[in-house]
Amino acid sequence: MIFVGEQPGDQEDLAGKPFVGPAGKVFDAILDDAGVDRLKVYVTNAVKHFKFEPRGKRRIHSKPNAGEVQACRWWLDKELDLIKPNLAVALGATAAQSLLGKVVPIMKMRSRSWSARMACVSSSQSTRP
């Protein structure tokens, strides 16, 4: 199983690992509640760099654009080819865009199946054939 997020956050960028900041703590709690061992799943991001706007000493998250998503797609493709997951979970619209290759309305995607390279999307989840 692979979980794909949008991009690293500030703490992830500094640590060089995905989902280790505040969102990672929420993610870990959700996995724990679901009985999923984080060490047995692969976690990555659609965009590999942290896009931000500096505000004083803080770095504020800025949403990646379609070009940045596309530029990092080859990397995600390599991860998918190596891991060969049975299930790919898109954690948001940017991740779904990267997995499906097009902009998708997340709220309308919930509980629907999609035929694409990633065969099925349900509640922002997709499976790979």
Steps between C-alpha positions, in 0.01 A plus 500: 500500500625848415375831638568804283485848649530838331853619583734512800416751768754713683599230750501226234725714281745549786491131601506362146215259579128514417231552762715565807353841590155589638316331209717194555385476861136505386582247226670268753199520733261414216716205394516382861120528539460296180745237622750574221872474580672803346815294454307273260375776268688738272447873547606759243397829344389592148733803497843442648593856600348733757345798325464788742481874549734647761327704771753625746678196638216266397453311173130492408370217280407593143304260279703349214382579148421249224846540347668410829272198541582387146875560547503261797273237342792292364625458857161377624481265200837349601380456860183326377700277264736396780239450771219358285233585757157337498350825626602862450332755727495860380511733800339800336441661163865549401581135572192387305602726210844341498370143520225546242677743268226761506335750732225326691229641732565314826155556651335352189743204494410357838356149482538485121713267291709629211665317216844640435863403543411481867188293454263590783437812702280482805507754783816644344655153468620329187620150424757402247439202271 
